[in-house]
């Protein structure tokens, strides 16, 4: 007799090409609230944990996971690509969920959320974008490279991205592949409610980039909340409360 996993304990999904995707789930009612985290983030970050706590308290169905080479999901960073992470999202959605989704995309997760809207438009009911960074590889990261990093990329085919626990190797192949998954090059067809939260003191993804995404989304039910005093993390107590209230309102409006 097999034991059922504990509520919100780590489990693994065998995805496309044998990928092992770590995920956690709070079982509940209503549309599934799907968390899509950021670049080099994992599913135990403060925003994801706050949402999991709200899910347990309020009876939401809440699902979060780690992309390949992130958190508890195995994988070689050198092999990671935007397309791989996009497929991780599709594997999770297609194999672990049924019915409508309320998608929350944080930073790079905003890119993943936009791609999911394109890939599975019939599944996404509403979307929350937190400091969204669609197309960040070519629109934000490459243009900001120092002359030294640009030269390294041209000569050796990679450079080391600083600002994390360790210097992250970024290859020319990563940027070349990322161009195949751009979302800001054409309108994003979606008519469900969209909420964009962006800190005015964000030094990683400028708030103007969030407005650019807003202009590309067709939905007329779209609100942008620019938050004075908040940075890219949007993880202070007031930020977390705002996020939970935003998701709760969307969920209440779409729970039958």
Residue pairs with C-beta under 8 A, 6 or more apart in sequence:
5 11
7 25
7 26
7 27
7 56
8 24
8 25
8 26
8 52
8 56
9 24
10 22
10 23
10 24
10 72
11 22
11 23
11 24
11 25
12 20
12 21
12 22
12 23
13 20
13 21
13 23
13 65
13 91
13 92
13 95
13 96
14 20
14 21
15 21
15 87
15 88
15 91
15 92
15 95
16 87
16 90
16 91
17 87
19 68
19 73
19 75
19 84
19 87
19 88
19 91
20 73
20 74
21 65
21 66
21 67
21 68
21 73
21 88
21 91
21 92
22 43
22 65
22 66
22 71
22 72
22 73
23 43
23 63
23 64
23 65
23 66
23 92
23 96
24 43
24 52
24 63
24 64
24 65
25 61
25 62
25 63
25 64
25 96
26 52
26 55
26 56
26 60
26 61
26 62
26 63
27 61
28 55
28 58
28 59
28 60
28 61
28 62
29 59
29 60
29 61
29 255
30 59
30 60
30 61
30 251
30 254
30 255
30 256
31 61
31 99
31 100
31 101
31 102
31 125
31 126
31 251
31 254
31 255
32 61
32 62
32 63
32 97
32 98
32 99
32 100
32 101
32 102
33 51
33 55
33 60
33 61
33 62
33 63
33 101
33 102
33 104
33 247
33 251
34 63
34 64
34 92
34 93
34 97
34 101
34 102
34 103
34 104
35 43
35 47
35 48
35 51
35 62
35 63
35 64
35 65
35 104
35 106
35 109
36 89
36 103
36 104
36 105
36 106
36 109
36 110
36 112
36 113
36 116
37 43
37 45
37 48
37 64
37 66
37 67
37 70
37 106
37 107
37 108
37 109
38 106
38 107
38 108
38 109
38 133
39 107
39 108
39 133
39 136
40 70
40 164
40 168
41 70
41 71
41 106
41 107
41 108
42 66
42 70
42 71
42 72
43 64
43 65
43 66
43 71
43 72
44 71
45 235
46 233
46 235
46 240
47 106
47 130
47 234
47 235
47 240
47 243
48 64
50 240
50 243
50 244
51 62
51 64
51 104
51 243
51 244
51 247
52 62
52 64
54 60
54 62
54 244
54 247
54 248
55 61
55 62
58 248
60 251
63 92
63 96
63 97
65 73
65 88
65 92
66 72
66 73
67 73
67 80
67 84
67 85
67 88
68 74
68 75
68 80
68 84
68 85
68 88
69 75
69 76
69 77
69 79
69 80
73 88
75 84
77 168
77 169
78 169
78 171
80 174
81 173
81 174
81 177
81 178
82 111
82 137
82 174
82 177
82 178
82 180
82 181
83 177
83 180
83 181
85 108
85 112
86 112
86 115
86 119
86 181
89 112
89 115
89 116
90 116
90 119
90 120
93 101
93 116
93 120
93 123
97 123
99 123
100 123
100 124
100 125
100 254
101 123
101 124
101 125
102 125
102 126
102 127
102 128
102 247
102 250
102 251
102 254
103 113
103 116
103 117
103 124
103 126
103 127
103 128
104 113
104 127
104 128
104 130
104 243
104 247
105 111
105 112
105 113
105 114
105 127
105 128
105 129
105 130
105 132
106 130
106 131
106 234
107 130
107 131
107 132
107 133
107 136
107 204
107 205
107 232
108 133
108 136
109 130
109 132
110 129
110 130
110 131
110 132
110 133
110 134
110 213
111 132
111 133
111 134
111 135
111 136
111 181
111 183
113 124
113 127
113 129
113 132
114 132
114 134
114 183
114 188
114 213
115 181
115 183
116 123
116 124
117 124
117 127
117 188
117 190
118 183
118 188
118 189
121 189
121 190
124 190
124 192
125 192
125 254
126 192
126 193
126 194
126 195
126 250
126 253
126 254
127 190
127 192
127 193
127 194
127 195
128 194
128 195
128 196
128 197
128 243
128 246
128 247
128 250
129 194
129 195
129 196
129 197
129 210
129 213
130 197
130 198
130 234
130 243
131 197
131 198
131 199
131 202
131 204
131 205
131 210
131 232
131 234
132 196
132 198
132 205
132 209
132 210
132 213
133 140
133 204
133 205
133 209
134 182
134 183
134 184
134 209
134 213
135 178
135 182
135 183
135 184
135 185
136 205
137 174
137 175
137 178
137 179
138 175
138 178
138 179
138 182
139 184
139 209
140 205
140 206
140 209
141 161
141 170
141 175
142 175
145 153
145 159
149 159
149 160
150 159
152 158
152 159
152 160
153 159
153 170
153 172
157 171
157 172
157 173
158 169
158 170
158 171
158 172
159 169
159 170
160 167
160 168
160 169
160 170
161 167
161 168
161 169
161 170
162 168
183 216
184 212
184 213
184 216
186 216
187 216
187 217
187 218
188 213
188 216
188 217
188 218
189 218
190 217
190 218
190 219
191 218
191 219
191 220
191 221
192 219
192 221
193 219
193 221
193 222
193 250
193 253
194 214
194 217
194 219
194 221
194 222
194 223
195 222
195 223
195 225
195 246
195 250
196 210
196 213
196 214
196 222
196 223
196 224
196 225
197 225
197 227
197 234
197 239
197 242
197 243
197 246
198 205
198 207
198 210
198 224
198 225
198 226
198 227
199 207
199 226
199 227
199 229
199 230
199 231
199 232
199 233
199 234
199 239
200 207
200 226
200 227
200 228
200 229
200 230
201 228
201 229
201 230
201 231
202 230
202 231
202 232
203 231
203 232
204 231
204 232
205 232
207 226
210 224
211 224
214 222
214 224
225 242
227 234
227 239
227 242
230 236
230 238
230 239
233 239
234 243
